[in-house]
Amino acid sequence: MAAVIARSLPHTARRGVQLTTVRFAKMMADPFEHATGLEKKELMAKAAGNDNPFDMRVYKRVSGDQNSPTVVPSFCERRLVGCICEEDATCINWMWLDKGEKKRCECGYWFQLVDAKPMV
């Protein structure tokens, strides 16, 4: 009995583990099907042609006096706005803007929050 086990042991040890590569016929489903919540709204807006659905683009300042402030659109009643006061500045001056009131940055430019079309 021991001789039978001794002869089959080297044969079994040589076999080792065999791995086969399996090619899957199905690929990952469309990300649109897996998305939920804000991600799905973003994908729907981009499919409709809106490349910036959350309005996160950088706006250039205008003359910025009290009579014609830089207009910042917002969906909310309040928005955090950053002003790069000098062209080569390495820091951003942040301030909260509320709808209906104009606010002046440290550099002297004026900003005002206005209503924006909400994302559907």
N, CA, C and O atoms as a GROMACS GRO file, in nm:
protein
  480
    1MET      N    1   0.082  -0.118   0.000
    1MET     CA    2   0.000   0.000   0.000
    1MET      C    3   0.087   0.125   0.000
    1MET      O    4   0.057   0.224  -0.068
    2ALA      N    5   0.194   0.119   0.076
    2ALA     CA    6   0.285   0.233   0.084
    2ALA      C    7   0.352   0.256  -0.050
    2ALA      O    8   0.382   0.370  -0.086
    3ALA      N    9   0.377   0.147  -0.126
    3ALA     CA   10   0.442   0.161  -0.256
    3ALA      C   11   0.351   0.230  -0.355
    3ALA      O   12   0.398   0.308  -0.438
    4VAL      N   13   0.222   0.203  -0.348
    4VAL     CA   14   0.126   0.267  -0.438
    4VAL      C   15   0.118   0.416  -0.411
    4VAL      O   16   0.114   0.497  -0.504
    5ILE      N   17   0.116   0.453  -0.285
    5ILE     CA   18   0.111   0.596  -0.248
    5ILE      C   19   0.240   0.664  -0.289
    5ILE      O   20   0.238   0.778  -0.336
    6ALA      N   21   0.353   0.597  -0.271
    6ALA     CA   22   0.483   0.655  -0.305
    6ALA      C   23   0.495   0.680  -0.455
    6ALA      O   24   0.554   0.780  -0.496
    7ARG      N   25   0.438   0.590  -0.540
    7ARG     CA   26   0.447   0.610  -0.684
    7ARG      C   27   0.351   0.719  -0.732
    7ARG      O   28   0.384   0.790  -0.827
    8SER      N   29   0.236   0.735  -0.671
    8SER     CA   30   0.138   0.835  -0.718
    8SER      C   31   0.169   0.975  -0.666
    8SER      O   32   0.121   1.073  -0.723
    9LEU      N   33   0.247   0.987  -0.559
    9LEU     CA   34   0.277   1.117  -0.501
    9LEU      C   35   0.356   1.207  -0.596
    9LEU      O   36   0.318   1.323  -0.613
   10PRO      N   37   0.464   1.160  -0.660
   10PRO     CA   38   0.537   1.249  -0.751
   10PRO      C   39   0.450   1.291  -0.871
   10PRO      O   40   0.461   1.404  -0.919
   11HIS      N   41   0.367   1.202  -0.919
   11HIS     CA   42   0.281   1.234  -1.031
   11HIS      C   43   0.181   1.344  -0.994
   11HIS      O   44   0.156   1.435  -1.072
   12THR      N   45   0.125   1.336  -0.875
   12THR     CA   46   0.029   1.436  -0.828
   12THR      C   47   0.100   1.568  -0.801
   12THR      O   48   0.045   1.674  -0.830
   13ALA      N   49   0.219   1.564  -0.747
   13ALA     CA   50   0.292   1.686  -0.714
   13ALA      C   51   0.331   1.760  -0.841
   13ALA      O   52   0.337   1.883  -0.840
   14ARG      N   53   0.359   1.689  -0.950
   14ARG     CA   54   0.397   1.754  -1.075
   14ARG      C   55   0.280   1.827  -1.140
   14ARG      O   56   0.300   1.926  -1.210
   15ARG      N   57   0.162   1.778  -1.119
   15ARG     CA   58   0.045   1.840  -1.182
   15ARG      C   59   0.026   1.984  -1.135
   15ARG      O   60  -0.002   2.073  -1.215
   16GLY      N   61   0.042   2.005  -1.008
   16GLY     CA   62   0.027   2.140  -0.954
   16GLY      C   63  -0.112   2.195  -0.975
   16GLY      O   64  -0.210   2.120  -0.988
   17VAL      N   65  -0.120   2.324  -0.978
   17VAL     CA   66  -0.248   2.391  -0.996
   17VAL      C   67  -0.259   2.437  -1.139
   17VAL      O   68  -0.166   2.497  -1.193
   18GLN      N   69  -0.370   2.409  -1.201
   18GLN     CA   70  -0.391   2.454  -1.338
   18GLN      C   71  -0.491   2.568  -1.338
   18GLN      O   72  -0.598   2.561  -1.278
   19LEU      N   73  -0.453   2.674  -1.408
   19LEU     CA   74  -0.541   2.788  -1.422
   19LEU      C   75  -0.576   2.804  -1.568
   19LEU      O   76  -0.490   2.791  -1.655
   20THR      N   77  -0.697   2.833  -1.595
   20THR     CA   78  -0.738   2.857  -1.732
   20THR      C   79  -0.786   3.000  -1.744
   20THR      O   80  -0.847   3.055  -1.651
   21THR      N   81  -0.760   3.059  -1.856
   21THR     CA   82  -0.809   3.195  -1.878
   21THR      C   83  -0.946   3.185  -1.940
   21THR      O   84  -0.967   3.117  -2.040
   22VAL      N   85  -1.038   3.253  -1.878
   22VAL     CA   86  -1.176   3.251  -1.925
   22VAL      C   87  -1.206   3.388  -1.981
   22VAL      O   88  -1.189   3.489  -1.913
   23ARG      N   89  -1.251   3.392  -2.101
   23ARG     CA   90  -1.289   3.519  -2.162
   23ARG      C   91  -1.439   3.537  -2.143
   23ARG      O   92  -1.520   3.454  -2.186
   24PHE      N   93  -1.473   3.647  -2.079
   24PHE     CA   94  -1.613   3.673  -2.052
   24PHE      C   95  -1.679   3.731  -2.176
   24PHE      O   96  -1.625   3.822  -2.240
   25ALA      N   97  -1.793   3.679  -2.209
   25ALA     CA   98  -1.866   3.727  -2.325
   25ALA      C   99  -1.932   3.861  -2.296
   25ALA      O  100  -1.949   3.942  -2.388
   26LYS      N  101  -1.967   3.887  -2.171
   26LYS     CA  102  -2.033   4.012  -2.135
   26LYS      C  103  -1.930   4.111  -2.082
   26LYS      O  104  -1.839   4.074  -2.007
   27MET      N  105  -1.945   4.234  -2.120
   27MET     CA  106  -1.861   4.341  -2.069
   27MET      C  107  -1.939   4.412  -1.958
   27MET      O  108  -2.057   4.384  -1.935
   28MET      N  109  -1.874   4.502  -1.890
   28MET     CA  110  -1.939   4.582  -1.786
   28MET      C  111  -2.053   4.661  -1.850
   28MET      O  112  -2.036   4.717  -1.958
   29ALA      N  113  -2.164   4.665  -1.785
   29ALA     CA  114  -2.280   4.738  -1.838
   29ALA      C  115  -2.250   4.887  -1.845
   29ALA      O  116  -2.153   4.935  -1.786
   30ASP      N  117  -2.332   4.957  -1.916
   30ASP     CA  118  -2.320   5.101  -1.933
   30ASP      C  119  -2.322   5.168  -1.795
   30ASP      O  120  -2.407   5.134  -1.713
   31PRO      N  121  -2.230   5.263  -1.767
   31PRO     CA  122  -2.228   5.329  -1.636
   31PRO      C  123  -2.358   5.403  -1.606
   31PRO      O  124  -2.392   5.424  -1.490
   32PHE      N  125  -2.430   5.441  -1.709
   32PHE     CA  126  -2.557   5.510  -1.690
   32PHE      C  127  -2.657   5.422  -1.616
   32PHE      O  128  -2.740   5.472  -1.540
   33GLU      N  129  -2.650   5.291  -1.639
   33GLU     CA  130  -2.742   5.198  -1.573
   33GLU      C  131  -2.709   5.180  -1.424
   33GLU      O  132  -2.798   5.150  -1.345
   34HIS      N  133  -2.583   5.199  -1.387
   34HIS     CA  134  -2.540   5.179  -1.248
   34HIS      C  135  -2.547   5.307  -1.165
   34HIS      O  136  -2.548   5.301  -1.042
   35ALA      N  137  -2.553   5.421  -1.230
   35ALA     CA  138  -2.549   5.548  -1.159
   35ALA      C  139  -2.681   5.575  -1.087
   35ALA      O  140  -2.788   5.536  -1.132
   36THR      N  141  -2.669   5.643  -0.973
   36THR     CA  142  -2.786   5.685  -0.897
   36THR      C  143  -2.762   5.826  -0.844
   36THR      O  144  -2.649   5.873  -0.841
   37GLY      N  145  -2.866   5.892  -0.804
   37GLY     CA  146  -2.856   6.022  -0.738
   37GLY      C  147  -2.795   6.129  -0.825
   37GLY      O  148  -2.829   6.142  -0.942
   38LEU      N  149  -2.702   6.207  -0.765
   38LEU     CA  150  -2.640   6.318  -0.836
   38LEU      C  151  -2.556   6.271  -0.954
   38LEU      O  152  -2.549   6.340  -1.056
   39GLU      N  153  -2.494   6.155  -0.941
   39GLU     CA  154  -2.414   6.104  -1.052
   39GLU      C  155  -2.502   6.078  -1.174
   39GLU      O  156  -2.462   6.109  -1.287
   40LYS      N  157  -2.620   6.023  -1.153
   40LYS     CA  158  -2.712   5.997  -1.264
   40LYS      C  159  -2.760   6.127  -1.325
   40LYS      O  160  -2.771   6.139  -1.448
   41LYS      N  161  -2.791   6.227  -1.240
   41LYS     CA  162  -2.833   6.358  -1.292
   41LYS      C  163  -2.722   6.421  -1.376
   41LYS      O  164  -2.748   6.482  -1.480
   42GLU      N  165  -2.597   6.406  -1.331
   42GLU     CA  166  -2.484   6.460  -1.405
   42GLU      C  167  -2.470   6.391  -1.540
   42GLU      O  168  -2.449   6.458  -1.642
   43LEU      N  169  -2.481   6.259  -1.544
   43LEU     CA  170  -2.471   6.186  -1.670
   43LEU      C  171  -2.586   6.222  -1.765
   43LEU      O  172  -2.566   6.232  -1.886
   44MET      N  173  -2.706   6.241  -1.711
   44MET     CA  174  -2.820   6.278  -1.793
   44MET      C  175  -2.800   6.418  -1.852
   44MET      O  176  -2.832   6.442  -1.969
   45ALA      N  177  -2.749   6.511  -1.772
   45ALA     CA  178  -2.725   6.647  -1.820
   45ALA      C  179  -2.617   6.648  -1.928
   45ALA      O  180  -2.629   6.720  -2.027
   46LYS      N  181  -2.512   6.569  -1.909
   46LYS     CA  182  -2.406   6.563  -2.010
   46LYS      C  183  -2.457   6.499  -2.138
   46LYS      O  184  -2.416   6.539  -2.247
   47ALA      N  185  -2.545   6.401  -2.128
   47ALA     CA  186  -2.604   6.339  -2.247
   47ALA      C  187  -2.694   6.438  -2.321
   47ALA      O  188  -2.708   6.430  -2.443
   48ALA      N  189  -2.754   6.532  -2.247
   48ALA     CA  190  -2.840   6.632  -2.308
   48ALA      C  191  -2.760   6.748  -2.368
   48ALA      O  192  -2.817   6.836  -2.431
   49GLY      N  193  -2.628   6.748  -2.347
   49GLY     CA  194  -2.543   6.852  -2.406
   49GLY      C  195  -2.490   6.956  -2.309
   49GLY      O  196  -2.422   7.049  -2.352
   50ASN      N  197  -2.519   6.944  -2.181
   50ASN     CA  198  -2.470   7.039  -2.081
   50ASN      C  199  -2.340   6.983  -2.022
   50ASN      O  200  -2.343   6.891  -1.940
   51ASP      N  201  -2.226   7.039  -2.064
   51ASP     CA  202  -2.097   6.988  -2.018
   51ASP      C  203  -2.062   7.032  -1.877
   51ASP      O  204  -1.970   6.977  -1.817
   52ASN      N  205  -2.134   7.129  -1.823
   52ASN     CA  206  -2.105   7.180  -1.690
   52ASN      C  207  -2.234   7.186  -1.608
   52ASN      O  208  -2.283   7.295  -1.578
   53PRO      N  209  -2.290   7.069  -1.572
   53PRO     CA  210  -2.423   7.068  -1.508
   53PRO      C  211  -2.428   7.133  -1.370
   53PRO      O  212  -2.534   7.182  -1.331
   54PHE      N  213  -2.319   7.135  -1.297
   54PHE     CA  214  -2.320   7.193  -1.162
   54PHE      C  215  -2.266   7.336  -1.160
   54PHE      O  216  -2.247   7.394  -1.053
   55ASP      N  217  -2.243   7.392  -1.278
   55ASP     CA  218  -2.197   7.530  -1.292
   55ASP      C  219  -2.072   7.555  -1.209
   55ASP      O  220  -2.069   7.644  -1.124
   56MET      N  221  -1.968   7.477  -1.235
   56MET     CA  222  -1.843   7.487  -1.159
   56MET      C  223  -1.733   7.560  -1.237
   56MET      O  224  -1.617   7.557  -1.197
   57ARG      N  225  -1.769   7.625  -1.346
   57ARG     CA  226  -1.667   7.691  -1.428
   57ARG      C  227  -1.612   7.816  -1.358
   57ARG      O  228  -1.672   7.867  -1.264
   58VAL      N  229  -1.500   7.862  -1.405
   58VAL     CA  230  -1.437   7.981  -1.351
   58VAL      C  231  -1.490   8.101  -1.429
   58VAL      O  232  -1.490   8.102  -1.552
   59TYR      N  233  -1.534   8.202  -1.357
   59TYR     CA  234  -1.585   8.324  -1.419
   59TYR      C  235  -1.479   8.433  -1.411
   59TYR      O  236  -1.409   8.446  -1.310
   60LYS      N  237  -1.467   8.510  -1.517
   60LYS     CA  238  -1.376   8.624  -1.517
   60LYS      C  239  -1.446   8.742  -1.452
   60LYS      O  240  -1.565   8.763  -1.470
   61ARG      N  241  -1.370   8.818  -1.377
   61ARG     CA  242  -1.426   8.937  -1.314
   61ARG      C  243  -1.452   9.045  -1.418
   61ARG      O  244  -1.378   9.057  -1.516
   62VAL      N  245  -1.556   9.122  -1.398
   62VAL     CA  246  -1.583   9.238  -1.483
   62VAL      C  247  -1.531   9.361  -1.411
   62VAL      O  248  -1.454   9.349  -1.316
   63SER      N  249  -1.571   9.478  -1.455
   63SER     CA  250  -1.519   9.601  -1.395
   63SER      C  251  -1.528   9.598  -1.243
   63SER      O  252  -1.439   9.647  -1.174
   64GLY      N  253  -1.634   9.540  -1.192
   64GLY     CA  254  -1.642   9.511  -1.049
   64GLY      C  255  -1.670   9.628  -0.959
   64GLY      O  256  -1.632   9.624  -0.841
   65ASP      N  257  -1.736   9.734  -1.008
   65ASP     CA  258  -1.772   9.840  -0.915
   65ASP      C  259  -1.908   9.811  -0.854
   65ASP      O  260  -1.972   9.711  -0.889
   66GLN      N  261  -1.953   9.896  -0.766
   66GLN     CA  262  -2.077   9.868  -0.692
   66GLN      C  263  -2.200   9.870  -0.784
   66GLN      O  264  -2.298   9.800  -0.757
   67ASN      N  265  -2.196   9.949  -0.891
   67ASN     CA  266  -2.310   9.958  -0.982
   67ASN      C  267  -2.316   9.841  -1.080
   67ASN      O  268  -2.425   9.804  -1.124
   68SER      N  269  -2.203   9.783  -1.114
   68SER     CA  270  -2.203   9.668  -1.207
   68SER      C  271  -2.110   9.559  -1.151
   68SER      O  272  -1.998   9.542  -1.199
   69PRO      N  273  -2.158   9.485  -1.051
   69PRO     CA  274  -2.073   9.382  -0.990
   69PRO      C  275  -2.060   9.260  -1.080
   69PRO      O  276  -2.136   9.243  -1.176
   70THR      N  277  -1.964   9.176  -1.049
   70THR     CA  278  -1.949   9.049  -1.118
   70THR      C  279  -2.063   8.959  -1.074
   70THR      O  280  -2.083   8.937  -0.954
   71VAL      N  281  -2.139   8.907  -1.171
   71VAL     CA  282  -2.258   8.828  -1.142
   71VAL      C  283  -2.218   8.681  -1.130
   71VAL      O  284  -2.152   8.627  -1.218
   72VAL      N  285  -2.260   8.618  -1.021
   72VAL     CA  286  -2.231   8.477  -0.996
   72VAL      C  287  -2.364   8.403  -0.985
   72VAL      O  288  -2.439   8.426  -0.890
   73PRO      N  289  -2.396   8.313  -1.080
   73PRO     CA  290  -2.522   8.238  -1.071
   73PRO      C  291  -2.514   8.129  -0.965
   73PRO      O  292  -2.408   8.071  -0.940
   74SER      N  293  -2.630   8.101  -0.902
   74SER     CA  294  -2.634   7.998  -0.798
   74SER      C  295  -2.773   7.937  -0.789
   74SER      O  296  -2.873   8.005  -0.812
   75PHE      N  297  -2.777   7.809  -0.754
   75PHE     CA  298  -2.904   7.740  -0.730
   75PHE      C  299  -2.950   7.762  -0.587
   75PHE      O  300  -3.070   7.750  -0.558
   76CYS      N  301  -2.858   7.792  -0.500
   76CYS     CA  302  -2.886   7.802  -0.356
   76CYS      C  303  -2.895   7.948  -0.312
   76CYS      O  304  -2.866   8.039  -0.389
   77GLU      N  305  -2.935   7.968  -0.188
   77GLU     CA  306  -2.945   8.102  -0.131
   77GLU      C  307  -2.809   8.160  -0.095
   77GLU      O  308  -2.794   8.281  -0.078
   78ARG      N  309  -2.711   8.073  -0.084
   78ARG     CA  310  -2.577   8.114  -0.040
   78ARG      C  311  -2.473   8.036  -0.119
   78ARG      O  312  -2.495   7.919  -0.152
   79ARG      N  313  -2.360   8.099  -0.149
   79ARG     CA  314  -2.255   8.030  -0.224
   79ARG      C  315  -2.118   8.082  -0.182
   79ARG      O  316  -2.101   8.202  -0.156
   80LEU      N  317  -2.023   7.991  -0.174
   80LEU     CA  318  -1.886   8.026  -0.142
   80LEU      C  319  -1.815   8.061  -0.271
   80LEU      O  320  -1.813   7.983  -0.365
   81VAL      N  321  -1.755   8.181  -0.275
   81VAL     CA  322  -1.691   8.232  -0.395
   81VAL      C  323  -1.546   8.264  -0.363
   81VAL      O  324  -1.515   8.320  -0.257
   82GLY      N  325  -1.458   8.229  -0.455
   82GLY     CA  326  -1.316   8.260  -0.439
   82GLY      C  327  -1.274   8.365  -0.539
   82GLY      O  328  -1.310   8.358  -0.657
   83CYS      N  329  -1.197   8.462  -0.495
   83CYS     CA  330  -1.148   8.569  -0.582
   83CYS      C  331  -0.995   8.562  -0.585
   83CYS      O  332  -0.929   8.567  -0.481
   84ILE      N  333  -0.941   8.553  -0.706
   84ILE     CA  334  -0.795   8.561  -0.721
   84ILE      C  335  -0.767   8.708  -0.751
   84ILE      O  336  -0.784   8.754  -0.864
   85CYS      N  337  -0.725   8.779  -0.650
   85CYS     CA  338  -0.716   8.925  -0.657
   85CYS      C  339  -0.610   8.973  -0.757
   85CYS      O  340  -0.633   9.071  -0.827
   86GLU      N  341  -0.497   8.907  -0.764
   86GLU     CA  342  -0.392   8.944  -0.858
   86GLU      C  343  -0.368   8.828  -0.953
   86GLU      O  344  -0.390   8.712  -0.917
   87GLU      N  345  -0.325   8.860  -1.072
   87GLU     CA  346  -0.309   8.758  -1.175
   87GLU      C  347  -0.209   8.649  -1.135
   87GLU      O  348  -0.231   8.532  -1.166
   88ASP      N  349  -0.103   8.686  -1.068
   88ASP     CA  350  -0.001   8.588  -1.030
   88ASP      C  351  -0.009   8.549  -0.882
   88ASP      O  352   0.090   8.501  -0.826
   89ALA      N  353  -0.124   8.569  -0.822
   89ALA     CA  354  -0.141   8.535  -0.680
   89ALA      C  355  -0.140   8.384  -0.661
   89ALA      O  356  -0.186   8.308  -0.747
   90THR      N  357  -0.088   8.341  -0.548
   90THR     CA  358  -0.083   8.198  -0.517
   90THR      C  359  -0.189   8.159  -0.415
   90THR      O  360  -0.198   8.042  -0.377
   91CYS      N  361  -0.270   8.254  -0.371
   91CYS     CA  362  -0.376   8.222  -0.276
   91CYS      C  363  -0.509   8.277  -0.326
   91CYS      O  364  -0.512   8.366  -0.411
   92ILE      N  365  -0.615   8.224  -0.274
   92ILE     CA  366  -0.750   8.263  -0.314
   92ILE      C  367  -0.819   8.325  -0.193
   92ILE      O  368  -0.812   8.270  -0.083
   93ASN      N  369  -0.885   8.437  -0.212
   93ASN     CA  370  -0.964   8.499  -0.106
   93ASN      C  371  -1.106   8.446  -0.116
   93ASN      O  372  -1.175   8.469  -0.216
   94TRP      N  373  -1.150   8.375  -0.013
   94TRP     CA  374  -1.283   8.313  -0.013
   94TRP      C  375  -1.380   8.401   0.064
   94TRP      O  376  -1.344   8.463   0.164
   95MET      N  377  -1.506   8.405   0.016
   95MET     CA  378  -1.610   8.481   0.085
   95MET      C  379  -1.745   8.418   0.056
   95MET      O  380  -1.764   8.355  -0.048
   96TRP      N  381  -1.838   8.436   0.147
   96TRP     CA  382  -1.974   8.387   0.130
   96TRP      C  383  -2.058   8.497   0.066
   96TRP      O  384  -2.055   8.612   0.110
   97LEU      N  385  -2.133   8.459  -0.039
   97LEU     CA  386  -2.226   8.551  -0.102
   97LEU      C  387  -2.368   8.506  -0.072
   97LEU      O  388  -2.399   8.387  -0.083
   98ASP      N  389  -2.455   8.600  -0.035
   98ASP     CA  390  -2.596   8.573  -0.015
   98ASP      C  391  -2.675   8.639  -0.127
   98ASP      O  392  -2.636   8.745  -0.176
   99LYS      N  393  -2.786   8.575  -0.168
   99LYS     CA  394  -2.868   8.632  -0.275
   99LYS      C  395  -2.926   8.766  -0.232
   99LYS      O  396  -2.968   8.785  -0.119
  100GLY      N  397  -2.926   8.859  -0.328
  100GLY     CA  398  -2.988   8.988  -0.303
  100GLY      C  399  -2.893   9.094  -0.250
  100GLY      O  400  -2.930   9.212  -0.249
  101GLU      N  401  -2.775   9.059  -0.206
  101GLU     CA  402  -2.684   9.161  -0.156
  101GLU      C  403  -2.552   9.156  -0.233
  101GLU      O  404  -2.510   9.050  -0.279
  102LYS      N  405  -2.490   9.271  -0.246
  102LYS     CA  406  -2.362   9.281  -0.314
  102LYS      C  407  -2.252   9.278  -0.208
  102LYS      O  408  -2.269   9.331  -0.098
  103LYS      N  409  -2.141   9.216  -0.242
  103LYS     CA  410  -2.032   9.206  -0.145
  103LYS      C  411  -1.901   9.245  -0.212
  103LYS      O  412  -1.878   9.214  -0.329
  104ARG      N  413  -1.816   9.312  -0.137
  104ARG     CA  414  -1.689   9.361  -0.188
  104ARG      C  415  -1.575   9.273  -0.137
  104ARG      O  416  -1.568   9.240  -0.019
  105CYS      N  417  -1.486   9.235  -0.229
  105CYS     CA  418  -1.368   9.156  -0.192
  105CYS      C  419  -1.262   9.250  -0.135
  105CYS      O  420  -1.274   9.373  -0.144
  106GLU      N  421  -1.160   9.192  -0.077
  106GLU     CA  422  -1.050   9.271  -0.021
  106GLU      C  423  -0.978   9.353  -0.128
  106GLU      O  424  -0.922   9.458  -0.099
  107CYS      N  425  -0.980   9.304  -0.253
  107CYS     CA  426  -0.910   9.374  -0.362
  107CYS      C  427  -0.992   9.488  -0.420
  107CYS      O  428  -0.940   9.567  -0.499
  108GLY      N  429  -1.120   9.499  -0.382
  108GLY     CA  430  -1.202   9.609  -0.428
  108GLY      C  431  -1.308   9.571  -0.530
  108GLY      O  432  -1.392   9.654  -0.564
  109TYR      N  433  -1.306   9.449  -0.581
  109TYR     CA  434  -1.406   9.406  -0.678
  109TYR      C  435  -1.535   9.368  -0.606
  109TYR      O  436  -1.532   9.317  -0.494
  110TRP      N  437  -1.648   9.394  -0.672
  110TRP     CA  438  -1.779   9.364  -0.616
  110TRP      C  439  -1.838   9.241  -0.682
  110TRP      O  440  -1.815   9.217  -0.800
  111PHE      N  441  -1.913   9.162  -0.605
  111PHE     CA  442  -1.976   9.039  -0.653
  111PHE      C  443  -2.122   9.038  -0.608
  111PHE      O  444  -2.157   9.094  -0.504
  112GLN      N  445  -2.206   8.972  -0.689
  112GLN     CA  446  -2.348   8.960  -0.653
  112GLN      C  447  -2.397   8.822  -0.697
  112GLN      O  448  -2.365   8.775  -0.806
  113LEU      N  449  -2.476   8.760  -0.611
  113LEU     CA  450  -2.532   8.628  -0.639
  113LEU      C  451  -2.670   8.645  -0.703
  113LEU      O  452  -2.753   8.721  -0.654
  114VAL      N  453  -2.693   8.574  -0.814
  114VAL     CA  454  -2.822   8.580  -0.884
  114VAL      C  455  -2.875   8.439  -0.901
  114VAL      O  456  -2.801   8.341  -0.888
  115ASP      N  457  -3.006   8.428  -0.930
  115ASP     CA  458  -3.068   8.298  -0.951
  115ASP      C  459  -3.016   8.233  -1.078
  115ASP      O  460  -2.993   8.300  -1.179
  116ALA      N  461  -2.998   8.104  -1.072
  116ALA     CA  462  -2.960   8.025  -1.188
  116ALA      C  463  -3.070   7.921  -1.212
  116ALA      O  464  -3.146   7.886  -1.122
  117LYS      N  465  -3.076   7.874  -1.334
  117LYS     CA  466  -3.175   7.772  -1.367
  117LYS      C  467  -3.136   7.641  -1.298
  117LYS      O  468  -3.026   7.591  -1.320
  118PRO      N  469  -3.223   7.586  -1.215
  118PRO     CA  470  -3.187   7.462  -1.146
  118PRO      C  471  -3.175   7.344  -1.242
  118PRO      O  472  -3.241   7.339  -1.345
  119MET      N  473  -3.090   7.251  -1.205
  119MET     CA  474  -3.070   7.132  -1.286
  119MET      C  475  -3.188   7.037  -1.264
  119MET      O  476  -3.226   7.009  -1.150
  120VAL      N  477  -3.244   6.990  -1.370
  120VAL     CA  478  -3.362   6.902  -1.362
  120VAL      C  479  -3.320   6.759  -1.350
  120VAL      O  480  -3.405   6.670  -1.342
   0.00000   0.00000   0.00000
